[in-house]
Amino acid sequence: MDPLTHVVIGRAVVAAGGDGRRSRAIGAAAILGALSPDIDSVIAFSGWDRYVRAHQFGTHSILGTMTMAAVTAVVVERSANALARRPDEPRAKASAERFPTIFGAALAGALSHIALDLISGARIAILWPLLSRRVSLPLVAMADPWLVVISILWLLMLWPARIEVRRASQVVVSATVIFLCFKAAMLGVALRHVEVAADGGRAVEARWGSLTDWFVFERSHDEVRMRSIASRGPAVFVLARPLGADTPLVQASRSLEDVRNFLAVHEFAFPAETKEDDGRVSVMWSDLRYCWSTGCGVWVGGTFDVTGRAIAQEIRVGSVVQRRP
């Protein structure tokens, strides 16, 4: 989910159940807690493939969430205490809170982050390291515009109208719950038009900005395909990509670190083998969820020389390219 929604929902959840007072420490804990699970984004600098694999568990598990909430609470408490000791900040003492209260706010914010990621279709191993099975509840798409509008509504209620933060948060949390219940009902109706297996052979993702449409991704022995389902009609074919032959170089590409990371968390991946003019061969993998009729936005793989030896690994995410040996 987008940072704005994470921040607003995380802060609103904490404020909705609070006593109505504006506490800088509680607010900071809720906001930083709501953002803390995405600290794993720093891994992307060493390789997007490493990040996307780690993003499925680690800080996005229940254990990781509690750890990040504790770290956030420690940072906020020490910062608040340091600020309270400053003689030029007479109001800072009012921001001082007991650690359990700060930790509770940070944990509520962090848990709201996991909940938002789950309902936006992210596949997360929430019980890692006890269980590695990934789960999701695809009610909305990533950066869903309807939730963004609800988040902006919260900001508008606080400024310039100056509505009390608890009341504004209760309105926003209620609106979010009602919206998600509606989306769950529409998804239930849409799923009646297609069989969706629970064994990982199929997956469902919400169409961005739509109230009633979803995509179904399926994998067979020779292709991966996408269909569109809606609460108002039967499933419609959208797109397919052939899996192609499992050539020696395709098999060899599976041993590359970036491909191993990619295939570990992408169930609808397919390879594309391309021969260059100088005899080198590029084997790149994408996933149907990153594709449209004219191309794909993500490719992960490597280049092999004329002897079949791997030369380099390459990750392409939009216009960003990462290479390593």
Secondary structure, 3 states (H helix, E strand, C coil): CCHHHHHHHHHHHHHHCCCCCCCHHHHHHHHHHHHHHHHHHHHHHHCHHHHHHHCCCHHHCHHHHHHHHHHHHHHHHHHHHHHHCCCCCCCHHHHCCCHHHHHHHHHHHHHHHHHHHHHCCCCECCCCCCCCCCECCCCCCCCCHHHHHHHHHHHHHHCCCCCCHHHHHHHHHHHHHHHHHHHHHHHHHHHHHCCCCCCCCEEEEECCCCCCEEEEEEECCCEEEEEEEECCEEEEEEEEEECCCCCHHHHHHCCCHHHHHHHHHCCCEEEEEEECCCCCEEEEEEEHHHEECCEECEEEEEEECCCCCEEEEEEEECCEEEEEC
